[in-house]
Amino acid sequence: MKYEAVVIGGSAGGLDALEIILTALPADFPGAVATVIHISPDSDNYMIGYLDRRCRVTVKEAEDKEMIQPGRVYMAPPNYHLLINSDRSLMLSAEPRVNYSRPAVDPLFETAADAVGPRLIGVLLSGANQDGSRGLRRIQENGGLTIVQSPETTRAPQMVQAARAACSVDHVLSPEAIGTLINRLFG
Amino acid sequence: METDIQESRDIEIDLLLEAVFRKYGHDFRDYIRVHVKRRIDHRMRVSGCNHISEMQHRILYDRRFFETFLQDFSINVTELFRDPSFYLAVRREVAPVLKTHPHIKIWHAGCATGEEVYSMAILLREEGLSQKARIYATDYHPAVVQQARAGIYPIDMMKEYTGNYQKSGGRRSFADYYRADYDSVIFDRSLRDGVIFADHNLVTDGVFGDMHMIVCRNVLIYFNRNLQHRVIRLFIDSLLPGGFLCLGKKESLRFTGCDHLFETVSDSEKIFKKRLFDSGDRIRRDQ
């Protein structure tokens, strides 16, 4: 199989798109998925439980030092950055905010790009800021595949516009089409 | 990035960390690699060094450059009454036990700029424990310990901190504990009466004995499993039987191989209690 893992980032409106993508994945999806959606520092775990019930893949909060596994979706907890080590273990970090946010998309994308290289797919979704551009560019530089949500399907297009200015993105698609494409690439 | 380049960079990082350890005694070799890489990348970008080896040269020959590098590694993101629910749990679950002791010793390991130390000092005062409590507040970075001792913080954070204090079960007016001075606030000096600030490196220094409670929040996440295990052992040796260990909200004992030596007081707030007896542990140590 060409790919091993998917990283997904988003902000305002990103959660809706994420739900469409994740519900498209089958229970035996052979890749690991790590996500950062901008959330407030005191938000609870409600979204994780909701997505886990809606999806066939397992959706859980990322825990420090756990190894990523196929068929699982790891979501960054509030107030911590999520990073991936080259041994495929996750790390949570309380480093300062990046792009005014913690968790931020760039730390996940950049570390995943270094760890997983050309076997990584990066997906950037709806959002009203510029987080994720640097990370998506790094994914491309390291040979991974880059996908952004098509601006007309986003609630806020700034995030994907910034990413398209930073690198030549491989695919610009609706959330439904992103789900289909990921399934095909892992099929 | 090609694997070959990655491999060379990994060697450069190994050599850099070795150089820092041998020259300055600070040991980052068992820090999580991805974190180390990010801090080094950051310093490279800011300093204009083109290669890690170039940075290594500057670190070896320029002590001031090393100081900035050291600053990069100490993550001093903290707040007064950070995670208010933690302090609420300390008030409810831990303070009643501490009250039964004639005197109490608390170790704040990795205290950074001290916000959480003053939070604990305020909590102890409100629980009527400050007279018999001694807090040892330590960090490996001397400049940071100096800041902690000063207890001066930016005034624009006070609104948020006051909210934290109230959510933590605080019963007074938060402003009673500090005085404003231009853009800063200075915490009441009497809060420091029972506090001893000191340099201490968890990686290379030894035991702090007979503690009733150790608070070490958001420090272990930067360590690899091997170092986490070593530091937890250090805490076990420093704690009295029945002593409390408080970790960060997203930290756990799960991967340290020591979880059987503690019972859980609060799973959500990561408060643990050292078991009174553990014969299994004694046997393992004798081997």
Interface residues (C-beta under 8 A of the other chain):
Chain A: E63 D64 K65 P77 N79 Y80 L83 I84 N85 S86 M91 L92 S93 A94 E95 P96 P107 E110 T111 D114 A115 G117 E141 N142
Chain B: M1 T3 Q6 I32 R33 V34 H35 K37 R38 I75 V77 N218 I221 Y222 R225 Q228 G248 K249 K250 E251 S252 R254 F255
